[in-house]
Amino acid sequence: MTTPVKRVLQLCGQDTYYLQTANSRYRLEIRSNESGIIDQPVAN
């Protein structure tokens, strides 16, 4: 069972978010990928 998110807050000018549920709080940081995005699938 999952708990619904009650609130999402973002720090002004930053890619940091705080998610609040009924029982917990989570910090989420979005970081840019400095190495770039790969367009091709990775071979096994």
mmCIF entry with sequence, helices, sheets and N, C-alpha, C, O atoms, coordinates in Angstrom:
data_MODEL
# 
_entry.id   MODEL 
# 
_entity.id                         1 
_entity.type                       polymer 
_entity.pdbx_number_of_molecules   1 
# 
_entity_poly.entity_id                      1 
_entity_poly.type                           'polypeptide(L)' 
_entity_poly.nstd_linkage                   no 
_entity_poly.nstd_monomer                   no 
_entity_poly.pdbx_seq_one_letter_code       MTTPVKRVLQLCGQDTYYLQTANSRYRLEIRSNESGIIDQPVAN 
_entity_poly.pdbx_seq_one_letter_code_can   MTTPVKRVLQLCGQDTYYLQTANSRYRLEIRSNESGIIDQPVAN 
_entity_poly.pdbx_strand_id                 A 
# 
loop_
_entity_poly_seq.entity_id 
_entity_poly_seq.num 
_entity_poly_seq.mon_id 
_entity_poly_seq.hetero 
1 1  MET n 
1 2  THR n 
1 3  THR n 
1 4  PRO n 
1 5  VAL n 
1 6  LYS n 
1 7  ARG n 
1 8  VAL n 
1 9  LEU n 
1 10 GLN n 
1 11 LEU n 
1 12 CYS n 
1 13 GLY n 
1 14 GLN n 
1 15 ASP n 
1 16 THR n 
1 17 TYR n 
1 18 TYR n 
1 19 LEU n 
1 20 GLN n 
1 21 THR n 
1 22 ALA n 
1 23 ASN n 
1 24 SER n 
1 25 ARG n 
1 26 TYR n 
1 27 ARG n 
1 28 LEU n 
1 29 GLU n 
1 30 ILE n 
1 31 ARG n 
1 32 SER n 
1 33 ASN n 
1 34 GLU n 
1 35 SER n 
1 36 GLY n 
1 37 ILE n 
1 38 ILE n 
1 39 ASP n 
1 40 GLN n 
1 41 PRO n 
1 42 VAL n 
1 43 ALA n 
1 44 ASN n 
# 
_struct_asym.id          A 
_struct_asym.entity_id   1 
# 
_struct_sheet.id               AA1 
_struct_sheet.type             ? 
_struct_sheet.number_strands   3 
_struct_sheet.details          ? 
# 
loop_
_struct_sheet_order.sheet_id 
_struct_sheet_order.range_id_1 
_struct_sheet_order.range_id_2 
_struct_sheet_order.offset 
_struct_sheet_order.sense 
AA1 1 2 ? anti-parallel 
AA1 2 3 ? anti-parallel 
# 
loop_
_struct_sheet_range.sheet_id 
_struct_sheet_range.id 
_struct_sheet_range.beg_label_comp_id 
_struct_sheet_range.beg_label_asym_id 
_struct_sheet_range.beg_label_seq_id 
_struct_sheet_range.pdbx_beg_PDB_ins_code 
_struct_sheet_range.end_label_comp_id 
_struct_sheet_range.end_label_asym_id 
_struct_sheet_range.end_label_seq_id 
_struct_sheet_range.pdbx_end_PDB_ins_code 
_struct_sheet_range.beg_auth_comp_id 
_struct_sheet_range.beg_auth_asym_id 
_struct_sheet_range.beg_auth_seq_id 
_struct_sheet_range.end_auth_comp_id 
_struct_sheet_range.end_auth_asym_id 
_struct_sheet_range.end_auth_seq_id 
AA1 1 VAL A 5  ? GLN A 10 ? VAL A 5  GLN A 10 
AA1 2 THR A 16 ? THR A 21 ? THR A 16 THR A 21 
AA1 3 ARG A 25 ? GLU A 29 ? ARG A 25 GLU A 29 
# 
loop_
_atom_site.group_PDB 
_atom_site.id 
_atom_site.type_symbol 
_atom_site.label_atom_id 
_atom_site.label_alt_id 
_atom_site.label_comp_id 
_atom_site.label_asym_id 
_atom_site.label_entity_id 
_atom_site.label_seq_id 
_atom_site.pdbx_PDB_ins_code 
_atom_site.Cartn_x 
_atom_site.Cartn_y 
_atom_site.Cartn_z 
_atom_site.occupancy 
_atom_site.B_iso_or_equiv 
_atom_site.pdbx_formal_charge 
_atom_site.auth_seq_id 
_atom_site.auth_comp_id 
_atom_site.auth_asym_id 
_atom_site.auth_atom_id 
_atom_site.pdbx_PDB_model_num 
ATOM 1   N N  . MET A 1 1  ? 0.848  -1.178 0.000   1.00 0.00 ? 1  MET A N  1 
ATOM 2   C CA . MET A 1 1  ? 0.000  0.000  0.000   1.00 0.00 ? 1  MET A CA 1 
ATOM 3   C C  . MET A 1 1  ? 0.897  1.245  0.000   1.00 0.00 ? 1  MET A C  1 
ATOM 4   O O  . MET A 1 1  ? 1.903  1.284  0.708   1.00 0.00 ? 1  MET A O  1 
ATOM 5   N N  . THR A 1 2  ? 0.543  2.234  -0.771  1.00 0.00 ? 2  THR A N  1 
ATOM 6   C CA . THR A 1 2  ? 1.298  3.479  -0.823  1.00 0.00 ? 2  THR A CA 1 
ATOM 7   C C  . THR A 1 2  ? 0.545  4.594  -0.122  1.00 0.00 ? 2  THR A C  1 
ATOM 8   O O  . THR A 1 2  ? -0.683 4.571  -0.035  1.00 0.00 ? 2  THR A O  1 
ATOM 9   N N  . THR A 1 3  ? 1.278  5.556  0.367   1.00 0.00 ? 3  THR A N  1 
ATOM 10  C CA . THR A 1 3  ? 0.691  6.704  1.046   1.00 0.00 ? 3  THR A CA 1 
ATOM 11  C C  . THR A 1 3  ? 0.657  7.874  0.072   1.00 0.00 ? 3  THR A C  1 
ATOM 12  O O  . THR A 1 3  ? 1.681  8.186  -0.536  1.00 0.00 ? 3  THR A O  1 
ATOM 13  N N  . PRO A 1 4  ? -0.480 8.525  -0.093  1.00 0.00 ? 4  PRO A N  1 
ATOM 14  C CA . PRO A 1 4  ? -0.545 9.662  -1.016  1.00 0.00 ? 4  PRO A CA 1 
ATOM 15  C C  . PRO A 1 4  ? 0.298  10.843 -0.537  1.00 0.00 ? 4  PRO A C  1 
ATOM 16  O O  . PRO A 1 4  ? 0.460  11.065 0.663   1.00 0.00 ? 4  PRO A O  1 
ATOM 17  N N  . VAL A 1 5  ? 0.822  11.587 -1.490  1.00 0.00 ? 5  VAL A N  1 
ATOM 18  C CA . VAL A 1 5  ? 1.599  12.785 -1.183  1.00 0.00 ? 5  VAL A CA 1 
ATOM 19  C C  . VAL A 1 5  ? 0.640  13.910 -0.805  1.00 0.00 ? 5  VAL A C  1 
ATOM 20  O O  . VAL A 1 5  ? -0.306 14.202 -1.537  1.00 0.00 ? 5  VAL A O  1 
ATOM 21  N N  . LYS A 1 6  ? 0.893  14.538 0.345   1.00 0.00 ? 6  LYS A N  1 
ATOM 22  C CA . LYS A 1 6  ? 0.050  15.635 0.809   1.00 0.00 ? 6  LYS A CA 1 
ATOM 23  C C  . LYS A 1 6  ? 0.524  16.981 0.293   1.00 0.00 ? 6  LYS A C  1 
ATOM 24  O O  . LYS A 1 6  ? -0.279 17.862 -0.013  1.00 0.00 ? 6  LYS A O  1 
ATOM 25  N N  . ARG A 1 7  ? 1.867  17.132 0.197   1.00 0.00 ? 7  ARG A N  1 
ATOM 26  C CA . ARG A 1 7  ? 2.427  18.447 -0.124  1.00 0.00 ? 7  ARG A CA 1 
ATOM 27  C C  . ARG A 1 7  ? 3.763  18.284 -0.824  1.00 0.00 ? 7  ARG A C  1 
ATOM 28  O O  . ARG A 1 7  ? 4.547  17.397 -0.484  1.00 0.00 ? 7  ARG A O  1 
ATOM 29  N N  . VAL A 1 8  ? 4.024  19.149 -1.812  1.00 0.00 ? 8  VAL A N  1 
ATOM 30  C CA . VAL A 1 8  ? 5.320  19.203 -2.491  1.00 0.00 ? 8  VAL A CA 1 
ATOM 31  C C  . VAL A 1 8  ? 5.808  20.642 -2.427  1.00 0.00 ? 8  VAL A C  1 
ATOM 32  O O  . VAL A 1 8  ? 5.115  21.558 -2.868  1.00 0.00 ? 8  VAL A O  1 
ATOM 33  N N  . LEU A 1 9  ? 7.007  20.839 -1.877  1.00 0.00 ? 9  LEU A N  1 
ATOM 34  C CA . LEU A 1 9  ? 7.592  22.171 -1.773  1.00 0.00 ? 9  LEU A CA 1 
ATOM 35  C C  . LEU A 1 9  ? 8.905  22.189 -2.546  1.00 0.00 ? 9  LEU A C  1 
ATOM 36  O O  . LEU A 1 9  ? 9.638  21.201 -2.544  1.00 0.00 ? 9  LEU A O  1 
ATOM 37  N N  . GLN A 1 10 ? 9.207  23.310 -3.209  1.00 0.00 ? 10 GLN A N  1 
ATOM 38  C CA . GLN A 1 10 ? 10.463 23.462 -3.934  1.00 0.00 ? 10 GLN A CA 1 
ATOM 39  C C  . GLN A 1 10 ? 11.229 24.639 -3.352  1.00 0.00 ? 10 GLN A C  1 
ATOM 40  O O  . GLN A 1 10 ? 10.654 25.696 -3.092  1.00 0.00 ? 10 GLN A O  1 
ATOM 41  N N  . LEU A 1 11 ? 12.536 24.451 -3.146  1.00 0.00 ? 11 LEU A N  1 
ATOM 42  C CA . LEU A 1 11 ? 13.367 25.561 -2.710  1.00 0.00 ? 11 LEU A CA 1 
ATOM 43  C C  . LEU A 1 11 ? 13.501 26.548 -3.862  1.00 0.00 ? 11 LEU A C  1 
ATOM 44  O O  . LEU A 1 11 ? 13.756 26.151 -4.999  1.00 0.00 ? 11 LEU A O  1 
ATOM 45  N N  . CYS A 1 12 ? 13.334 27.803 -3.575  1.00 0.00 ? 12 CYS A N  1 
ATOM 46  C CA . CYS A 1 12 ? 13.347 28.849 -4.594  1.00 0.00 ? 12 CYS A CA 1 
ATOM 47  C C  . CYS A 1 12 ? 14.673 28.868 -5.343  1.00 0.00 ? 12 CYS A C  1 
ATOM 48  O O  . CYS A 1 12 ? 15.737 28.986 -4.734  1.00 0.00 ? 12 CYS A O  1 
ATOM 49  N N  . GLY A 1 13 ? 14.604 28.750 -6.673  1.00 0.00 ? 13 GLY A N  1 
ATOM 50  C CA . GLY A 1 13 ? 15.790 28.826 -7.510  1.00 0.00 ? 13 GLY A CA 1 
ATOM 51  C C  . GLY A 1 13 ? 16.658 27.588 -7.489  1.00 0.00 ? 13 GLY A C  1 
ATOM 52  O O  . GLY A 1 13 ? 17.755 27.607 -8.047  1.00 0.00 ? 13 GLY A O  1 
ATOM 53  N N  . GLN A 1 14 ? 16.207 26.510 -6.866  1.00 0.00 ? 14 GLN A N  1 
ATOM 54  C CA . GLN A 1 14 ? 16.998 25.287 -6.788  1.00 0.00 ? 14 GLN A CA 1 
ATOM 55  C C  . GLN A 1 14 ? 16.170 24.106 -7.264  1.00 0.00 ? 14 GLN A C  1 
ATOM 56  O O  . GLN A 1 14 ? 14.943 24.178 -7.330  1.00 0.00 ? 14 GLN A O  1 
ATOM 57  N N  . ASP A 1 15 ? 16.846 23.029 -7.591  1.00 0.00 ? 15 ASP A N  1 
ATOM 58  C CA . ASP A 1 15 ? 16.164 21.799 -7.979  1.00 0.00 ? 15 ASP A CA 1 
ATOM 59  C C  . ASP A 1 15 ? 16.079 20.828 -6.806  1.00 0.00 ? 15 ASP A C  1 
ATOM 60  O O  . ASP A 1 15 ? 16.370 19.641 -6.946  1.00 0.00 ? 15 ASP A O  1 
ATOM 61  N N  . THR A 1 16 ? 15.679 21.348 -5.653  1.00 0.00 ? 16 THR A N  1 
ATOM 62  C CA . THR A 1 16 ? 15.484 20.547 -4.452  1.00 0.00 ? 16 THR A CA 1 
ATOM 63  C C  . THR A 1 16 ? 14.016 20.620 -4.062  1.00 0.00 ? 16 THR A C  1 
ATOM 64  O O  . THR A 1 16 ? 13.449 21.703 -3.915  1.00 0.00 ? 16 THR A O  1 
ATOM 65  N N  . TYR A 1 17 ? 13.409 19.442 -3.896  1.00 0.00 ? 17 TYR A N  1 
ATOM 66  C CA . TYR A 1 17 ? 11.987 19.353 -3.562  1.00 0.00 ? 17 TYR A CA 1 
ATOM 67  C C  . TYR A 1 17 ? 11.838 18.601 -2.252  1.00 0.00 ? 17 TYR A C  1 
ATOM 68  O O  . TYR A 1 17 ? 12.636 17.718 -1.939  1.00 0.00 ? 17 TYR A O  1 
ATOM 69  N N  . TYR A 1 18 ? 10.814 18.954 -1.490  1.00 0.00 ? 18 TYR A N  1 
ATOM 70  C CA . TYR A 1 18 ? 10.448 18.235 -0.282  1.00 0.00 ? 18 TYR A CA 1 
ATOM 71  C C  . TYR A 1 18 ? 9.038  17.687 -0.486  1.00 0.00 ? 18 TYR A C  1 
ATOM 72  O O  . TYR A 1 18 ? 8.113  18.437 -0.797  1.00 0.00 ? 18 TYR A O  1 
ATOM 73  N N  . LEU A 1 19 ? 8.882  16.391 -0.311  1.00 0.00 ? 19 LEU A N  1 
ATOM 74  C CA . LEU A 1 19 ? 7.587  15.734 -0.452  1.00 0.00 ? 19 LEU A CA 1 
ATOM 75  C C  . LEU A 1 19 ? 7.124  15.291 0.924   1.00 0.00 ? 19 LEU A C  1 
ATOM 76  O O  . LEU A 1 19 ? 7.887  14.681 1.672   1.00 0.00 ? 19 LEU A O  1 
ATOM 77  N N  . GLN A 1 20 ? 5.882  15.594 1.259   1.00 0.00 ? 20 GLN A N  1 
ATOM 78  C CA . GLN A 1 20 ? 5.340  15.233 2.567   1.00 0.00 ? 20 GLN A CA 1 
ATOM 79  C C  . GLN A 1 20 ? 4.148  14.306 2.381   1.00 0.00 ? 20 GLN A C  1 
ATOM 80  O O  . GLN A 1 20 ? 3.238  14.582 1.599   1.00 0.00 ? 20 GLN A O  1 
ATOM 81  N N  . THR A 1 21 ? 4.174  13.198 3.121   1.00 0.00 ? 21 THR A N  1 
ATOM 82  C CA . THR A 1 21 ? 3.037  12.287 3.181   1.00 0.00 ? 21 THR A CA 1 
ATOM 83  C C  . THR A 1 21 ? 2.446  12.388 4.586   1.00 0.00 ? 21 THR A C  1 
ATOM 84  O O  . THR A 1 21 ? 2.900  13.202 5.390   1.00 0.00 ? 21 THR A O  1 
ATOM 85  N N  . ALA A 1 22 ? 1.468  11.591 4.877   1.00 0.00 ? 22 ALA A N  1 
ATOM 86  C CA . ALA A 1 22 ? 0.857  11.609 6.207   1.00 0.00 ? 22 ALA A CA 1 
ATOM 87  C C  . ALA A 1 22 ? 1.851  11.175 7.279   1.00 0.00 ? 22 ALA A C  1 
ATOM 88  O O  . ALA A 1 22 ? 1.753  11.603 8.429   1.00 0.00 ? 22 ALA A O  1 
ATOM 89  N N  . ASN A 1 23 ? 2.819  10.314 6.900   1.00 0.00 ? 23 ASN A N  1 
ATOM 90  C CA . ASN A 1 23 ? 3.732  9.735  7.891   1.00 0.00 ? 23 ASN A CA 1 
ATOM 91  C C  . ASN A 1 23 ? 5.191  10.142 7.742   1.00 0.00 ? 23 ASN A C  1 
ATOM 92  O O  . ASN A 1 23 ? 5.974  9.955  8.674   1.00 0.00 ? 23 ASN A O  1 
ATOM 93  N N  . SER A 1 24 ? 5.579  10.695 6.593   1.00 0.00 ? 24 SER A N  1 
ATOM 94  C CA . SER A 1 24 ? 7.002  10.917 6.328   1.00 0.00 ? 24 SER A CA 1 
ATOM 95  C C  . SER A 1 24 ? 7.240  12.180 5.524   1.00 0.00 ? 24 SER A C  1 
ATOM 96  O O  . SER A 1 24 ? 6.320  12.758 4.945   1.00 0.00 ? 24 SER A O  1 
ATOM 97  N N  . ARG A 1 25 ? 8.508  12.595 5.503   1.00 0.00 ? 25 ARG A N  1 
ATOM 98  C CA . ARG A 1 25 ? 8.968  13.674 4.634   1.00 0.00 ? 25 ARG A CA 1 
ATOM 99  C C  . ARG A 1 25 ? 10.185 13.183 3.872   1.00 0.00 ? 25 ARG A C  1 
ATOM 100 O O  . ARG A 1 25 ? 11.023 12.465 4.417   1.00 0.00 ? 25 ARG A O  1 
ATOM 101 N N  . TYR A 1 26 ? 10.279 13.578 2.597   1.00 0.00 ? 26 TYR A N  1 
ATOM 102 C CA . TYR A 1 26 ? 11.376 13.148 1.742   1.00 0.00 ? 26 TYR A CA 1 
ATOM 103 C C  . TYR A 1 26 ? 11.992 14.360 1.070   1.00 0.00 ? 26 TYR A C  1 
ATOM 104 O O  . TYR A 1 26 ? 11.302 15.325 0.743   1.00 0.00 ? 26 TYR A O  1 
ATOM 105 N N  . ARG A 1 27 ? 13.302 14.297 0.867   1.00 0.00 ? 27 ARG A N  1 
ATOM 106 C CA . ARG A 1 27 ? 14.014 15.347 0.135   1.00 0.00 ? 27 ARG A CA 1 
ATOM 107 C C  . ARG A 1 27 ? 14.434 14.747 -1.202  1.00 0.00 ? 27 ARG A C  1 
ATOM 108 O O  . ARG A 1 27 ? 14.999 13.654 -1.247  1.00 0.00 ? 27 ARG A O  1 
ATOM 109 N N  . LEU A 1 28 ? 14.160 15.457 -2.279  1.00 0.00 ? 28 LEU A N  1 
ATOM 110 C CA . LEU A 1 28 ? 14.480 15.000 -3.621  1.00 0.00 ? 28 LEU A CA 1 
ATOM 111 C C  . LEU A 1 28 ? 15.308 16.065 -4.314  1.00 0.00 ? 28 LEU A C  1 
ATOM 112 O O  . LEU A 1 28 ? 14.867 17.204 -4.464  1.00 0.00 ? 28 LEU A O  1 
ATOM 113 N N  . GLU A 1 29 ? 16.519 15.690 -4.740  1.00 0.00 ? 29 GLU A N  1 
ATOM 114 C CA . GLU A 1 29 ? 17.386 16.621 -5.468  1.00 0.00 ? 29 GLU A CA 1 
ATOM 115 C C  . GLU A 1 29 ? 17.492 16.169 -6.915  1.00 0.00 ? 29 GLU A C  1 
ATOM 116 O O  . GLU A 1 29 ? 17.752 14.998 -7.192  1.00 0.00 ? 29 GLU A O  1 
ATOM 117 N N  . ILE A 1 30 ? 17.290 17.101 -7.831  1.00 0.00 ? 30 ILE A N  1 
ATOM 118 C CA . ILE A 1 30 ? 17.438 16.832 -9.257  1.00 0.00 ? 30 ILE A CA 1 
ATOM 119 C C  . ILE A 1 30 ? 18.800 17.352 -9.665  1.00 0.00 ? 30 ILE A C  1 
ATOM 120 O O  . ILE A 1 30 ? 19.084 18.541 -9.519  1.00 0.00 ? 30 ILE A O  1 
ATOM 121 N N  . ARG A 1 31 ? 19.645 16.470 -10.176 1.00 0.00 ? 31 ARG A N  1 
ATOM 122 C CA . ARG A 1 31 ? 20.985 16.868 -10.597 1.00 0.00 ? 31 ARG A CA 1 
ATOM 123 C C  . ARG A 1 31 ? 21.100 16.698 -12.101 1.00 0.00 ? 31 ARG A C  1 
ATOM 124 O O  . ARG A 1 31 ? 20.597 15.730 -12.673 1.00 0.00 ? 31 ARG A O  1 
ATOM 125 N N  . SER A 1 32 ? 21.772 17.655 -12.734 1.00 0.00 ? 32 SER A N  1 
ATOM 126 C CA . SER A 1 32 ? 21.963 17.557 -14.172 1.00 0.00 ? 32 SER A CA 1 
ATOM 127 C C  . SER A 1 32 ? 22.982 16.473 -14.482 1.00 0.00 ? 32 SER A C  1 
ATOM 128 O O  . SER A 1 32 ? 23.873 16.189 -13.682 1.00 0.00 ? 32 SER A O  1 
ATOM 129 N N  . ASN A 1 33 ? 22.835 15.878 -15.648 1.00 0.00 ? 33 ASN A N  1 
ATOM 130 C CA . ASN A 1 33 ? 23.751 14.840 -16.093 1.00 0.00 ? 33 ASN A CA 1 
ATOM 131 C C  . ASN A 1 33 ? 24.840 15.506 -16.916 1.00 0.00 ? 33 ASN A C  1 
ATOM 132 O O  . ASN A 1 33 ? 24.638 15.814 -18.091 1.00 0.00 ? 33 ASN A O  1 
ATOM 133 N N  . GLU A 1 34 ? 25.988 15.728 -16.305 1.00 0.00 ? 34 GLU A N  1 
ATOM 134 C CA . GLU A 1 34 ? 27.061 16.450 -16.967 1.00 0.00 ? 34 GLU A CA 1 
ATOM 135 C C  . GLU A 1 34 ? 27.681 15.663 -18.111 1.00 0.00 ? 34 GLU A C  1 
ATOM 136 O O  . GLU A 1 34 ? 28.295 16.261 -18.995 1.00 0.00 ? 34 GLU A O  1 
ATOM 137 N N  . SER A 1 35 ? 27.543 14.352 -18.123 1.00 0.00 ? 35 SER A N  1 
ATOM 138 C CA . SER A 1 35 ? 28.159 13.546 -19.167 1.00 0.00 ? 35 SER A CA 1 
ATOM 139 C C  . SER A 1 35 ? 27.286 13.473 -20.418 1.00 0.00 ? 35 SER A C  1 
ATOM 140 O O  . SER A 1 35 ? 27.717 12.919 -21.430 1.00 0.00 ? 35 SER A O  1 
ATOM 141 N N  . GLY A 1 36 ? 26.088 14.010 -20.374 1.00 0.00 ? 36 GLY A N  1 
ATOM 142 C CA . GLY A 1 36 ? 25.205 14.006 -21.535 1.00 0.00 ? 36 GLY A CA 1 
ATOM 143 C C  . GLY A 1 36 ? 24.257 12.828 -21.527 1.00 0.00 ? 36 GLY A C  1 
ATOM 144 O O  . GLY A 1 36 ? 24.358 11.937 -20.684 1.00 0.00 ? 36 GLY A O  1 
ATOM 145 N N  . ILE A 1 37 ? 23.342 12.832 -22.467 1.00 0.00 ? 37 ILE A N  1 
ATOM 146 C CA . ILE A 1 37 ? 22.325 11.783 -22.580 1.00 0.00 ? 37 ILE A CA 1 
ATOM 147 C C  . ILE A 1 37 ? 22.715 10.854 -23.722 1.00 0.00 ? 37 ILE A C  1 
ATOM 148 O O  . ILE A 1 37 ? 23.101 11.309 -24.798 1.00 0.00 ? 37 ILE A O  1 
ATOM 149 N N  . ILE A 1 38 ? 22.612 9.563  -23.482 1.00 0.00 ? 38 ILE A N  1 
ATOM 150 C CA . ILE A 1 38 ? 22.903 8.570  -24.525 1.00 0.00 ? 38 ILE A CA 1 
ATOM 151 C C  . ILE A 1 38 ? 21.615 8.262  -25.254 1.00 0.00 ? 38 ILE A C  1 
ATOM 152 O O  . ILE A 1 38 ? 20.620 7.888  -24.633 1.00 0.00 ? 38 ILE A O  1 
ATOM 153 N N  . ASP A 1 39 ? 21.625 8.416  -26.573 1.00 0.00 ? 39 ASP A N  1 
ATOM 154 C CA . ASP A 1 39 ? 20.421 8.180  -27.382 1.00 0.00 ? 39 ASP A CA 1 
ATOM 155 C C  . ASP A 1 39 ? 20.258 6.717  -27.785 1.00 0.00 ? 39 ASP A C  1 
ATOM 156 O O  . ASP A 1 39 ? 19.178 6.308  -28.211 1.00 0.00 ? 39 ASP A O  1 
ATOM 157 N N  . GLN A 1 40 ? 21.315 5.933  -27.654 1.00 0.00 ? 40 GLN A N  1 
ATOM 158 C CA . GLN A 1 40 ? 21.272 4.556  -28.121 1.00 0.00 ? 40 GLN A CA 1 
ATOM 159 C C  . GLN A 1 40 ? 21.150 3.605  -26.937 1.00 0.00 ? 40 GLN A C  1 
ATOM 160 O O  . GLN A 1 40 ? 21.675 3.881  -25.858 1.00 0.00 ? 40 GLN A O  1 
ATOM 161 N N  . PRO A 1 41 ? 20.457 2.482  -27.137 1.00 0.00 ? 41 PRO A N  1 
ATOM 162 C CA . PRO A 1 41 ? 20.348 1.504  -26.044 1.00 0.00 ? 41 PRO A CA 1 
ATOM 163 C C  . PRO A 1 41 ? 21.714 0.880  -25.755 1.00 0.00 ? 41 PRO A C  1 
ATOM 164 O O  . PRO A 1 41 ? 22.576 0.807  -26.630 1.00 0.00 ? 41 PRO A O  1 
ATOM 165 N N  . VAL A 1 42 ? 21.890 0.436  -24.522 1.00 0.00 ? 42 VAL A N  1 
ATOM 166 C CA . VAL A 1 42 ? 23.135 -0.189 -24.106 1.00 0.00 ? 42 VAL A CA 1 
ATOM 167 C C  . VAL A 1 42 ? 23.066 -1.679 -24.430 1.00 0.00 ? 42 VAL A C  1 
ATOM 168 O O  . VAL A 1 42 ? 22.079 -2.341 -24.110 1.00 0.00 ? 42 VAL A O  1 
ATOM 169 N N  . ALA A 1 43 ? 24.113 -2.206 -25.066 1.00 0.00 ? 43 ALA A N  1 
ATOM 170 C CA . ALA A 1 43 ? 24.157 -3.639 -25.422 1.00 0.00 ? 43 ALA A CA 1 
ATOM 171 C C  . ALA A 1 43 ? 24.394 -4.469 -24.172 1.00 0.00 ? 43 ALA A C  1 
ATOM 172 O O  . ALA A 1 43 ? 25.119 -4.051 -23.269 1.00 0.00 ? 43 ALA A O  1 
ATOM 173 N N  . ASN A 1 44 ? 23.776 -5.659 -24.120 1.00 0.00 ? 44 ASN A N  1 
ATOM 174 C CA . ASN A 1 44 ? 23.948 -6.553 -22.961 1.00 0.00 ? 44 ASN A CA 1 
ATOM 175 C C  . ASN A 1 44 ? 25.197 -7.340 -23.076 1.00 0.00 ? 44 ASN A C  1 
ATOM 176 O O  . ASN A 1 44 ? 25.505 -8.142 -22.194 1.00 0.00 ? 44 ASN A O  1 
# 
